[in-house]
């Protein structure tokens, strides 16, 4: 997915930003960022604390804002039960 949405320098920047996130560097290591990890919606958390890594922030918000639903699966099971 990364290669579809980003290219060249942006992929390198994204990779470096992931390291900062993983290691809790910069704003990711602030006490408010750490404390709010478990109580803030993930997309909101990225809006609040991802500003130092704008490409990663945009990517994370895009992924985390997608709706997840099993309604299509549920519809299929309903059809299967009728037969």
PyMOL Python script that loads the backbone (N, CA, C, O; Angstrom):
from pymol import cmd

cmd.read_pdbstr("""\
ATOM      1  N   UNK A   1       0.818  -1.195   0.000  1.00  0.00           N
ATOM      2  CA  UNK A   1       0.000   0.000   0.000  1.00  0.00           C
ATOM      3  C   UNK A   1       0.860   1.256   0.000  1.00  0.00           C
ATOM      4  O   UNK A   1       0.490   2.265  -0.602  1.00  0.00           O
ATOM      5  N   UNK A   2       1.980   1.201   0.658  1.00  0.00           N
ATOM      6  CA  UNK A   2       2.833   2.376   0.737  1.00  0.00           C
ATOM      7  C   UNK A   2       3.313   2.774  -0.654  1.00  0.00           C
ATOM      8  O   UNK A   2       3.288   3.953  -1.007  1.00  0.00           O
ATOM      9  N   UNK A   3       3.752   1.787  -1.454  1.00  0.00           N
ATOM     10  CA  UNK A   3       4.266   2.087  -2.781  1.00  0.00           C
ATOM     11  C   UNK A   3       3.186   2.640  -3.708  1.00  0.00           C
ATOM     12  O   UNK A   3       3.497   3.386  -4.636  1.00  0.00           O
ATOM     13  N   UNK A   4       1.924   2.286  -3.472  1.00  0.00           N
ATOM     14  CA  UNK A   4       0.831   2.795  -4.294  1.00  0.00           C
ATOM     15  C   UNK A   4       0.574   4.275  -4.026  1.00  0.00           C
ATOM     16  O   UNK A   4       0.212   5.020  -4.937  1.00  0.00           O
ATOM     17  N   UNK A   5       0.757   4.694  -2.793  1.00  0.00           N
ATOM     18  CA  UNK A   5       0.399   6.051  -2.387  1.00  0.00           C
ATOM     19  C   UNK A   5       1.574   7.019  -2.280  1.00  0.00           C
ATOM     20  O   UNK A   5       1.377   8.234  -2.256  1.00  0.00           O
ATOM     21  N   UNK A   6       2.786   6.489  -2.217  1.00  0.00           N
ATOM     22  CA  UNK A   6       3.948   7.343  -2.026  1.00  0.00           C
ATOM     23  C   UNK A   6       5.064   6.903  -2.967  1.00  0.00           C
ATOM     24  O   UNK A   6       5.059   5.779  -3.468  1.00  0.00           O
ATOM     25  N   UNK A   7       6.007   7.788  -3.200  1.00  0.00           N
ATOM     26  CA  UNK A   7       7.131   7.424  -4.057  1.00  0.00           C
ATOM     27  C   UNK A   7       8.400   8.120  -3.582  1.00  0.00           C
ATOM     28  O   UNK A   7       8.353   9.121  -2.866  1.00  0.00           O
ATOM     29  N   UNK A   8       9.521   7.572  -3.993  1.00  0.00           N
ATOM     30  CA  UNK A   8      10.827   8.173  -3.768  1.00  0.00           C
ATOM     31  C   UNK A   8      11.094   8.687  -2.377  1.00  0.00           C
ATOM     32  O   UNK A   8      11.132   7.928  -1.409  1.00  0.00           O
ATOM     33  N   UNK A   9      11.276   9.975  -2.293  1.00  0.00           N
ATOM     34  CA  UNK A   9      11.653  10.648  -1.043  1.00  0.00           C
ATOM     35  C   UNK A   9      10.598  10.460   0.039  1.00  0.00           C
ATOM     36  O   UNK A   9      10.934  10.345   1.218  1.00  0.00           O
ATOM     37  N   UNK A  10       9.320  10.427  -0.349  1.00  0.00           N
ATOM     38  CA  UNK A  10       8.249  10.259   0.635  1.00  0.00           C
ATOM     39  C   UNK A  10       8.323   8.896   1.327  1.00  0.00           C
ATOM     40  O   UNK A  10       8.041   8.790   2.520  1.00  0.00           O
ATOM     41  N   UNK A  11       8.701   7.856   0.581  1.00  0.00           N
ATOM     42  CA  UNK A  11       8.834   6.524   1.191  1.00  0.00           C
ATOM     43  C   UNK A  11       9.975   6.525   2.199  1.00  0.00           C
ATOM     44  O   UNK A  11       9.847   5.952   3.281  1.00  0.00           O
ATOM     45  N   UNK A  12      11.067   7.151   1.858  1.00  0.00           N
ATOM     46  CA  UNK A  12      12.200   7.246   2.789  1.00  0.00           C
ATOM     47  C   UNK A  12      11.798   8.020   4.036  1.00  0.00           C
ATOM     48  O   UNK A  12      12.114   7.609   5.152  1.00  0.00           O
ATOM     49  N   UNK A  13      11.104   9.139   3.850  1.00  0.00           N
ATOM     50  CA  UNK A  13      10.640   9.945   4.979  1.00  0.00           C
ATOM     51  C   UNK A  13       9.676   9.144   5.855  1.00  0.00           C
ATOM     52  O   UNK A  13       9.742   9.206   7.083  1.00  0.00           O
ATOM     53  N   UNK A  14       8.794   8.404   5.219  1.00  0.00           N
ATOM     54  CA  UNK A  14       7.838   7.577   5.953  1.00  0.00           C
ATOM     55  C   UNK A  14       8.558   6.517   6.788  1.00  0.00           C
ATOM     56  O   UNK A  14       8.197   6.278   7.941  1.00  0.00           O
ATOM     57  N   UNK A  15       9.564   5.893   6.207  1.00  0.00           N
ATOM     58  CA  UNK A  15      10.343   4.870   6.915  1.00  0.00           C
ATOM     59  C   UNK A  15      11.062   5.459   8.117  1.00  0.00           C
ATOM     60  O   UNK A  15      11.066   4.864   9.194  1.00  0.00           O
ATOM     61  N   UNK A  16      11.669   6.625   7.939  1.00  0.00           N
ATOM     62  CA  UNK A  16      12.368   7.273   9.052  1.00  0.00           C
ATOM     63  C   UNK A  16      11.384   7.692  10.145  1.00  0.00           C
ATOM     64  O   UNK A  16      11.683   7.599  11.335  1.00  0.00           O
ATOM     65  N   UNK A  17      10.216   8.151   9.725  1.00  0.00           N
ATOM     66  CA  UNK A  17       9.191   8.565  10.690  1.00  0.00           C
ATOM     67  C   UNK A  17       8.674   7.386  11.501  1.00  0.00           C
ATOM     68  O   UNK A  17       8.389   7.520  12.691  1.00  0.00           O
ATOM     69  N   UNK A  18       8.555   6.237  10.860  1.00  0.00           N
ATOM     70  CA  UNK A  18       8.115   5.039  11.591  1.00  0.00           C
ATOM     71  C   UNK A  18       9.097   4.684  12.698  1.00  0.00           C
ATOM     72  O   UNK A  18       8.693   4.240  13.773  1.00  0.00           O
ATOM     73  N   UNK A  19      10.378   4.877  12.438  1.00  0.00           N
ATOM     74  CA  UNK A  19      11.394   4.646  13.468  1.00  0.00           C
ATOM     75  C   UNK A  19      11.215   5.588  14.654  1.00  0.00           C
ATOM     76  O   UNK A  19      11.353   5.172  15.804  1.00  0.00           O
ATOM     77  N   UNK A  20      10.912   6.843  14.380  1.00  0.00           N
ATOM     78  CA  UNK A  20      10.676   7.812  15.460  1.00  0.00           C
ATOM     79  C   UNK A  20       9.453   7.418  16.287  1.00  0.00           C
ATOM     80  O   UNK A  20       9.450   7.528  17.513  1.00  0.00           O
ATOM     81  N   UNK A  21       8.417   6.959  15.589  1.00  0.00           N
ATOM     82  CA  UNK A  21       7.207   6.527  16.292  1.00  0.00           C
ATOM     83  C   UNK A  21       7.508   5.309  17.162  1.00  0.00           C
ATOM     84  O   UNK A  21       7.155   5.274  18.341  1.00  0.00           O
ATOM     85  N   UNK A  22       8.161   4.316  16.572  1.00  0.00           N
ATOM     86  CA  UNK A  22       8.486   3.080  17.300  1.00  0.00           C
ATOM     87  C   UNK A  22       9.323   3.358  18.544  1.00  0.00           C
ATOM     88  O   UNK A  22       9.107   2.755  19.595  1.00  0.00           O
ATOM     89  N   UNK A  23      10.282   4.279  18.416  1.00  0.00           N
ATOM     90  CA  UNK A  23      11.203   4.571  19.516  1.00  0.00           C
ATOM     91  C   UNK A  23      10.720   5.701  20.418  1.00  0.00           C
ATOM     92  O   UNK A  23      11.446   6.129  21.315  1.00  0.00           O
ATOM     93  N   UNK A  24       9.500   6.187  20.190  1.00  0.00           N
ATOM     94  CA  UNK A  24       8.917   7.276  20.986  1.00  0.00           C
ATOM     95  C   UNK A  24       9.823   8.497  21.041  1.00  0.00           C
ATOM     96  O   UNK A  24      10.077   9.047  22.113  1.00  0.00           O
ATOM     97  N   UNK A  25      10.307   8.915  19.879  1.00  0.00           N
ATOM     98  CA  UNK A  25      11.167  10.091  19.800  1.00  0.00           C
ATOM     99  C   UNK A  25      10.338  11.330  19.467  1.00  0.00           C
ATOM    100  O   UNK A  25       9.255  11.228  18.892  1.00  0.00           O
ATOM    101  N   UNK A  26      10.853  12.481  19.832  1.00  0.00           N
ATOM    102  CA  UNK A  26      10.177  13.741  19.535  1.00  0.00           C
ATOM    103  C   UNK A  26       8.824  13.828  20.222  1.00  0.00           C
ATOM    104  O   UNK A  26       8.686  13.470  21.392  1.00  0.00           O
ATOM    105  N   UNK A  27       7.826  14.308  19.486  1.00  0.00           N
ATOM    106  CA  UNK A  27       6.497  14.464  20.091  1.00  0.00           C
ATOM    107  C   UNK A  27       5.878  13.128  20.478  1.00  0.00           C
ATOM    108  O   UNK A  27       5.000  13.075  21.339  1.00  0.00           O
ATOM    109  N   UNK A  28       6.330  12.052  19.849  1.00  0.00           N
ATOM    110  CA  UNK A  28       5.792  10.733  20.204  1.00  0.00           C
ATOM    111  C   UNK A  28       6.182  10.319  21.620  1.00  0.00           C
ATOM    112  O   UNK A  28       5.510   9.483  22.225  1.00  0.00           O
ATOM    113  N   UNK A  29       7.248  10.888  22.147  1.00  0.00           N
ATOM    114  CA  UNK A  29       7.699  10.553  23.491  1.00  0.00           C
ATOM    115  C   UNK A  29       7.214  11.504  24.572  1.00  0.00           C
ATOM    116  O   UNK A  29       7.481  11.287  25.753  1.00  0.00           O
ATOM    117  N   UNK A  30       6.500  12.561  24.178  1.00  0.00           N
ATOM    118  CA  UNK A  30       5.988  13.499  25.178  1.00  0.00           C
ATOM    119  C   UNK A  30       5.053  12.770  26.139  1.00  0.00           C
ATOM    120  O   UNK A  30       4.349  11.837  25.752  1.00  0.00           O
ATOM    121  N   UNK A  31       5.057  13.201  27.374  1.00  0.00           N
ATOM    122  CA  UNK A  31       4.235  12.523  28.382  1.00  0.00           C
ATOM    123  C   UNK A  31       2.751  12.564  28.019  1.00  0.00           C
ATOM    124  O   UNK A  31       2.022  11.609  28.286  1.00  0.00           O
ATOM    125  N   UNK A  32       2.303  13.658  27.415  1.00  0.00           N
ATOM    126  CA  UNK A  32       0.889  13.742  27.022  1.00  0.00           C
ATOM    127  C   UNK A  32       0.572  12.769  25.890  1.00  0.00           C
ATOM    128  O   UNK A  32      -0.523  12.206  25.849  1.00  0.00           O
ATOM    129  N   UNK A  33       1.512  12.565  24.975  1.00  0.00           N
ATOM    130  CA  UNK A  33       1.303  11.607  23.885  1.00  0.00           C
ATOM    131  C   UNK A  33       1.243  10.187  24.420  1.00  0.00           C
ATOM    132  O   UNK A  33       0.380   9.402  24.027  1.00  0.00           O
ATOM    133  N   UNK A  34       2.155   9.863  25.310  1.00  0.00           N
ATOM    134  CA  UNK A  34       2.190   8.515  25.890  1.00  0.00           C
ATOM    135  C   UNK A  34       0.948   8.263  26.729  1.00  0.00           C
ATOM    136  O   UNK A  34       0.339   7.197  26.631  1.00  0.00           O
ATOM    137  N   UNK A  35       0.566   9.233  27.551  1.00  0.00           N
ATOM    138  CA  UNK A  35      -0.583   9.062  28.443  1.00  0.00           C
ATOM    139  C   UNK A  35      -1.897   8.923  27.683  1.00  0.00           C
ATOM    140  O   UNK A  35      -2.809   8.233  28.138  1.00  0.00           O
ATOM    141  N   UNK A  36      -1.996   9.570  26.539  1.00  0.00           N
ATOM    142  CA  UNK A  36      -3.270   9.551  25.818  1.00  0.00           C
ATOM    143  C   UNK A  36      -3.373   8.429  24.789  1.00  0.00           C
ATOM    144  O   UNK A  36      -4.391   8.320  24.105  1.00  0.00           O
ATOM    145  N   UNK A  37      -2.357   7.607  24.667  1.00  0.00           N
ATOM    146  CA  UNK A  37      -2.384   6.505  23.696  1.00  0.00           C
ATOM    147  C   UNK A  37      -3.579   5.585  23.863  1.00  0.00           C
ATOM    148  O   UNK A  37      -4.175   5.150  22.878  1.00  0.00           O
ATOM    149  N   UNK A  38      -3.927   5.291  25.084  1.00  0.00           N
ATOM    150  CA  UNK A  38      -4.987   4.307  25.326  1.00  0.00           C
ATOM    151  C   UNK A  38      -6.366   4.927  25.524  1.00  0.00           C
ATOM    152  O   UNK A  38      -7.362   4.206  25.581  1.00  0.00           O
ATOM    153  N   UNK A  39      -6.437   6.244  25.628  1.00  0.00           N
ATOM    154  CA  UNK A  39      -7.744   6.857  25.883  1.00  0.00           C
ATOM    155  C   UNK A  39      -8.255   7.735  24.741  1.00  0.00           C
ATOM    156  O   UNK A  39      -9.392   8.203  24.779  1.00  0.00           O
ATOM    157  N   UNK A  40      -7.424   7.955  23.737  1.00  0.00           N
ATOM    158  CA  UNK A  40      -7.808   8.782  22.599  1.00  0.00           C
ATOM    159  C   UNK A  40      -7.997   7.898  21.380  1.00  0.00           C
ATOM    160  O   UNK A  40      -7.243   6.947  21.172  1.00  0.00           O
ATOM    161  N   UNK A  41      -9.010   8.213  20.567  1.00  0.00           N
ATOM    162  CA  UNK A  41      -9.192   7.468  19.314  1.00  0.00           C
ATOM    163  C   UNK A  41      -7.910   7.566  18.504  1.00  0.00           C
ATOM    164  O   UNK A  41      -7.305   8.636  18.443  1.00  0.00           O
ATOM    165  N   UNK A  42      -7.483   6.476  17.883  1.00  0.00           N
ATOM    166  CA  UNK A  42      -6.210   6.489  17.163  1.00  0.00           C
ATOM    167  C   UNK A  42      -6.089   7.588  16.108  1.00  0.00           C
ATOM    168  O   UNK A  42      -5.034   8.214  16.010  1.00  0.00           O
ATOM    169  N   UNK A  43      -7.132   7.843  15.318  1.00  0.00           N
ATOM    170  CA  UNK A  43      -7.030   8.904  14.305  1.00  0.00           C
ATOM    171  C   UNK A  43      -6.895  10.282  14.966  1.00  0.00           C
ATOM    172  O   UNK A  43      -6.175  11.146  14.464  1.00  0.00           O
ATOM    173  N   UNK A  44      -7.583  10.482  16.082  1.00  0.00           N
ATOM    174  CA  UNK A  44      -7.462  11.752  16.814  1.00  0.00           C
ATOM    175  C   UNK A  44      -6.071  11.894  17.419  1.00  0.00           C
ATOM    176  O   UNK A  44      -5.500  12.984  17.422  1.00  0.00           O
ATOM    177  N   UNK A  45      -5.527  10.795  17.930  1.00  0.00           N
ATOM    178  CA  UNK A  45      -4.186  10.819  18.509  1.00  0.00           C
ATOM    179  C   UNK A  45      -3.180  11.276  17.458  1.00  0.00           C
ATOM    180  O   UNK A  45      -2.307  12.097  17.740  1.00  0.00           O
ATOM    181  N   UNK A  46      -3.306  10.740  16.244  1.00  0.00           N
ATOM    182  CA  UNK A  46      -2.388  11.135  15.179  1.00  0.00           C
ATOM    183  C   UNK A  46      -2.562  12.596  14.791  1.00  0.00           C
ATOM    184  O   UNK A  46      -1.589  13.275  14.464  1.00  0.00           O
ATOM    185  N   UNK A  47      -3.794  13.079  14.827  1.00  0.00           N
ATOM    186  CA  UNK A  47      -4.016  14.497  14.527  1.00  0.00           C
ATOM    187  C   UNK A  47      -3.332  15.374  15.572  1.00  0.00           C
ATOM    188  O   UNK A  47      -2.793  16.432  15.247  1.00  0.00           O
ATOM    189  N   UNK A  48      -3.358  14.933  16.818  1.00  0.00           N
ATOM    190  CA  UNK A  48      -2.772  15.710  17.910  1.00  0.00           C
ATOM    191  C   UNK A  48      -1.252  15.629  17.968  1.00  0.00           C
ATOM    192  O   UNK A  48      -0.594  16.638  18.220  1.00  0.00           O
ATOM    193  N   UNK A  49      -0.684  14.452  17.741  1.00  0.00           N
ATOM    194  CA  UNK A  49       0.734  14.237  18.014  1.00  0.00           C
ATOM    195  C   UNK A  49       1.591  13.880  16.811  1.00  0.00           C
ATOM    196  O   UNK A  49       2.800  13.705  16.961  1.00  0.00           O
ATOM    197  N   UNK A  50       1.014  13.767  15.636  1.00  0.00           N
ATOM    198  CA  UNK A  50       1.788  13.376  14.463  1.00  0.00           C
ATOM    199  C   UNK A  50       2.308  14.516  13.618  1.00  0.00           C
ATOM    200  O   UNK A  50       2.868  14.281  12.548  1.00  0.00           O
ATOM    201  N   UNK A  51       2.138  15.737  14.068  1.00  0.00           N
ATOM    202  CA  UNK A  51       2.499  16.909  13.274  1.00  0.00           C
ATOM    203  C   UNK A  51       3.962  17.009  12.873  1.00  0.00           C
ATOM    204  O   UNK A  51       4.275  17.616  11.849  1.00  0.00           O
ATOM    205  N   UNK A  52       4.867  16.426  13.660  1.00  0.00           N
ATOM    206  CA  UNK A  52       6.293  16.472  13.313  1.00  0.00           C
ATOM    207  C   UNK A  52       6.634  15.530  12.163  1.00  0.00           C
ATOM    208  O   UNK A  52       7.699  15.644  11.556  1.00  0.00           O
ATOM    209  N   UNK A  53       5.741  14.612  11.869  1.00  0.00           N
ATOM    210  CA  UNK A  53       5.949  13.654  10.780  1.00  0.00           C
ATOM    211  C   UNK A  53       4.722  13.695   9.861  1.00  0.00           C
ATOM    212  O   UNK A  53       3.913  12.767   9.874  1.00  0.00           O
ATOM    213  N   UNK A  54       4.578  14.752   9.073  1.00  0.00           N
ATOM    214  CA  UNK A  54       3.339  14.972   8.322  1.00  0.00           C
ATOM    215  C   UNK A  54       2.970  13.854   7.339  1.00  0.00           C
ATOM    216  O   UNK A  54       1.788  13.562   7.155  1.00  0.00           O
ATOM    217  N   UNK A  55       3.957  13.236   6.713  1.00  0.00           N
ATOM    218  CA  UNK A  55       3.629  12.168   5.759  1.00  0.00           C
ATOM    219  C   UNK A  55       3.099  10.946   6.506  1.00  0.00           C
ATOM    220  O   UNK A  55       2.102  10.351   6.098  1.00  0.00           O
ATOM    221  N   UNK A  56       3.765  10.573   7.600  1.00  0.00           N
ATOM    222  CA  UNK A  56       3.279   9.454   8.410  1.00  0.00           C
ATOM    223  C   UNK A  56       1.935   9.789   9.025  1.00  0.00           C
ATOM    224  O   UNK A  56       1.057   8.929   9.096  1.00  0.00           O
ATOM    225  N   UNK A  57       1.760  11.013   9.467  1.00  0.00           N
ATOM    226  CA  UNK A  57       0.489  11.443  10.050  1.00  0.00           C
ATOM    227  C   UNK A  57      -0.643  11.283   9.038  1.00  0.00           C
ATOM    228  O   UNK A  57      -1.696  10.733   9.361  1.00  0.00           O
ATOM    229  N   UNK A  58      -0.431  11.754   7.839  1.00  0.00           N
ATOM    230  CA  UNK A  58      -1.455  11.665   6.797  1.00  0.00           C
ATOM    231  C   UNK A  58      -1.785  10.206   6.488  1.00  0.00           C
ATOM    232  O   UNK A  58      -2.953   9.842   6.349  1.00  0.00           O
ATOM    233  N   UNK A  59      -0.756   9.383   6.382  1.00  0.00           N
ATOM    234  CA  UNK A  59      -0.938   7.961   6.092  1.00  0.00           C
ATOM    235  C   UNK A  59      -1.697   7.268   7.216  1.00  0.00           C
ATOM    236  O   UNK A  59      -2.636   6.515   6.960  1.00  0.00           O
ATOM    237  N   UNK A  60      -1.295   7.519   8.459  1.00  0.00           N
ATOM    238  CA  UNK A  60      -1.942   6.887   9.614  1.00  0.00           C
ATOM    239  C   UNK A  60      -3.410   7.299   9.716  1.00  0.00           C
ATOM    240  O   UNK A  60      -4.277   6.458   9.951  1.00  0.00           O
ATOM    241  N   UNK A  61      -3.684   8.575   9.541  1.00  0.00           N
ATOM    242  CA  UNK A  61      -5.069   9.046   9.616  1.00  0.00           C
ATOM    243  C   UNK A  61      -5.901   8.437   8.506  1.00  0.00           C
ATOM    244  O   UNK A  61      -7.054   8.068   8.726  1.00  0.00           O
ATOM    245  N   UNK A  62      -5.330   8.327   7.317  1.00  0.00           N
ATOM    246  CA  UNK A  62      -6.052   7.726   6.194  1.00  0.00           C
ATOM    247  C   UNK A  62      -6.417   6.266   6.501  1.00  0.00           C
ATOM    248  O   UNK A  62      -7.543   5.834   6.256  1.00  0.00           O
ATOM    249  N   UNK A  63      -5.464   5.526   7.031  1.00  0.00           N
ATOM    250  CA  UNK A  63      -5.708   4.114   7.353  1.00  0.00           C
ATOM    251  C   UNK A  63      -6.694   3.982   8.509  1.00  0.00           C
ATOM    252  O   UNK A  63      -7.636   3.194   8.435  1.00  0.00           O
ATOM    253  N   UNK A  64      -6.484   4.743   9.565  1.00  0.00           N
ATOM    254  CA  UNK A  64      -7.303   4.603  10.770  1.00  0.00           C
ATOM    255  C   UNK A  64      -8.706   5.171  10.630  1.00  0.00           C
ATOM    256  O   UNK A  64      -9.583   4.839  11.427  1.00  0.00           O
ATOM    257  N   UNK A  65      -8.936   6.015   9.641  1.00  0.00           N
ATOM    258  CA  UNK A  65     -10.259   6.602   9.442  1.00  0.00           C
ATOM    259  C   UNK A  65     -11.173   5.738   8.582  1.00  0.00           C
ATOM    260  O   UNK A  65     -12.352   6.050   8.416  1.00  0.00           O
ATOM    261  N   UNK A  66     -10.635   4.660   8.039  1.00  0.00           N
ATOM    262  CA  UNK A  66     -11.464   3.778   7.226  1.00  0.00           C
ATOM    263  C   UNK A  66     -12.447   3.048   8.122  1.00  0.00           C
ATOM    264  O   UNK A  66     -12.117   2.633   9.233  1.00  0.00           O
ATOM    265  N   UNK A  67     -13.654   2.901   7.615  1.00  0.00           N
ATOM    266  CA  UNK A  67     -14.646   2.177   8.392  1.00  0.00           C
ATOM    267  C   UNK A  67     -14.443   0.682   8.218  1.00  0.00           C
ATOM    268  O   UNK A  67     -14.099   0.201   7.138  1.00  0.00           O
ATOM    269  N   UNK A  68     -14.659  -0.019   9.275  1.00  0.00           N
ATOM    270  CA  UNK A  68     -14.563  -1.474   9.251  1.00  0.00           C
ATOM    271  C   UNK A  68     -15.941  -2.032   9.581  1.00  0.00           C
ATOM    272  O   UNK A  68     -16.556  -1.666  10.583  1.00  0.00           O
ATOM    273  N   UNK A  69     -16.396  -2.902   8.739  1.00  0.00           N
ATOM    274  CA  UNK A  69     -17.732  -3.439   8.943  1.00  0.00           C
ATOM    275  C   UNK A  69     -17.792  -4.876   8.464  1.00  0.00           C
ATOM    276  O   UNK A  69     -17.108  -5.254   7.513  1.00  0.00           O
ATOM    277  N   UNK A  70     -18.595  -5.657   9.113  1.00  0.00           N
ATOM    278  CA  UNK A  70     -18.815  -7.039   8.688  1.00  0.00           C
ATOM    279  C   UNK A  70     -20.186  -7.192   8.047  1.00  0.00           C
ATOM    280  O   UNK A  70     -20.658  -8.313   7.856  1.00  0.00           O
ATOM    281  N   UNK A  71     -20.830  -6.078   7.712  1.00  0.00           N
ATOM    282  CA  UNK A  71     -22.196  -6.146   7.196  1.00  0.00           C
ATOM    283  C   UNK A  71     -22.289  -6.944   5.905  1.00  0.00           C
ATOM    284  O   UNK A  71     -23.266  -7.666   5.708  1.00  0.00           O
ATOM    285  N   UNK A  72     -21.301  -6.837   5.016  1.00  0.00           N
ATOM    286  CA  UNK A  72     -21.344  -7.631   3.789  1.00  0.00           C
ATOM    287  C   UNK A  72     -21.280  -9.121   4.094  1.00  0.00           C
ATOM    288  O   UNK A  72     -21.980  -9.916   3.467  1.00  0.00           O
ATOM    289  N   UNK A  73     -20.452  -9.500   5.044  1.00  0.00           N
ATOM    290  CA  UNK A  73     -20.369 -10.906   5.444  1.00  0.00           C
ATOM    291  C   UNK A  73     -21.691 -11.366   6.049  1.00  0.00           C
ATOM    292  O   UNK A  73     -22.168 -12.464   5.762  1.00  0.00           O
ATOM    293  N   UNK A  74     -22.270 -10.522   6.882  1.00  0.00           N
ATOM    294  CA  UNK A  74     -23.544 -10.862   7.513  1.00  0.00           C
ATOM    295  C   UNK A  74     -24.626 -11.074   6.456  1.00  0.00           C
ATOM    296  O   UNK A  74     -25.429 -12.000   6.567  1.00  0.00           O
ATOM    297  N   UNK A  75     -24.651 -10.221   5.435  1.00  0.00           N
ATOM    298  CA  UNK A  75     -25.634 -10.383   4.359  1.00  0.00           C
ATOM    299  C   UNK A  75     -25.438 -11.714   3.647  1.00  0.00           C
ATOM    300  O   UNK A  75     -26.408 -12.406   3.339  1.00  0.00           O
ATOM    301  N   UNK A  76     -24.193 -12.070   3.389  1.00  0.00           N
ATOM    302  CA  UNK A  76     -23.921 -13.342   2.725  1.00  0.00           C
ATOM    303  C   UNK A  76     -24.412 -14.514   3.564  1.00  0.00           C
ATOM    304  O   UNK A  76     -25.020 -15.442   3.030  1.00  0.00           O
ATOM    305  N   UNK A  77     -24.159 -14.483   4.868  1.00  0.00           N
ATOM    306  CA  UNK A  77     -24.600 -15.583   5.724  1.00  0.00           C
ATOM    307  C   UNK A  77     -26.125 -15.668   5.747  1.00  0.00           C
ATOM    308  O   UNK A  77     -26.684 -16.764   5.799  1.00  0.00           O
ATOM    309  N   UNK A  78     -26.786 -14.539   5.710  1.00  0.00           N
ATOM    310  CA  UNK A  78     -28.250 -14.538   5.667  1.00  0.00           C
ATOM    311  C   UNK A  78     -28.753 -15.212   4.409  1.00  0.00           C
ATOM    312  O   UNK A  78     -29.716 -15.978   4.455  1.00  0.00           O
ATOM    313  N   UNK A  79     -28.111 -14.935   3.287  1.00  0.00           N
ATOM    314  CA  UNK A  79     -28.501 -15.565   2.021  1.00  0.00           C
ATOM    315  C   UNK A  79     -28.241 -17.065   2.082  1.00  0.00           C
ATOM    316  O   UNK A  79     -29.067 -17.858   1.628  1.00  0.00           O
ATOM    317  N   UNK A  80     -27.116 -17.453   2.632  1.00  0.00           N
ATOM    318  CA  UNK A  80     -26.782 -18.883   2.712  1.00  0.00           C
ATOM    319  C   UNK A  80     -27.785 -19.633   3.586  1.00  0.00           C
ATOM    320  O   UNK A  80     -28.121 -20.782   3.302  1.00  0.00           O
ATOM    321  N   UNK A  81     -28.262 -18.985   4.646  1.00  0.00           N
ATOM    322  CA  UNK A  81     -29.213 -19.648   5.549  1.00  0.00           C
ATOM    323  C   UNK A  81     -30.555 -19.905   4.890  1.00  0.00           C
ATOM    324  O   UNK A  81     -31.272 -20.818   5.298  1.00  0.00           O
ATOM    325  N   UNK A  82     -30.907 -19.131   3.895  1.00  0.00           N
ATOM    326  CA  UNK A  82     -32.199 -19.275   3.226  1.00  0.00           C
ATOM    327  C   UNK A  82     -32.234 -20.517   2.343  1.00  0.00           C
ATOM    328  O   UNK A  82     -33.314 -21.037   2.064  1.00  0.00           O
ATOM    329  N   UNK A  83     -31.120 -20.985   1.915  1.00  0.00           N
ATOM    330  CA  UNK A  83     -31.094 -22.114   0.965  1.00  0.00           C
ATOM    331  C   UNK A  83     -31.154 -23.438   1.657  1.00  0.00           C
ATOM    332  O   UNK A  83     -31.141 -24.479   0.999  1.00  0.00           O
TER     333      UNK A  83
END
""", "prot")
cmd.dss("prot")
cmd.show_as("cartoon", "prot")
cmd.util.cbc("prot")
cmd.orient("prot")
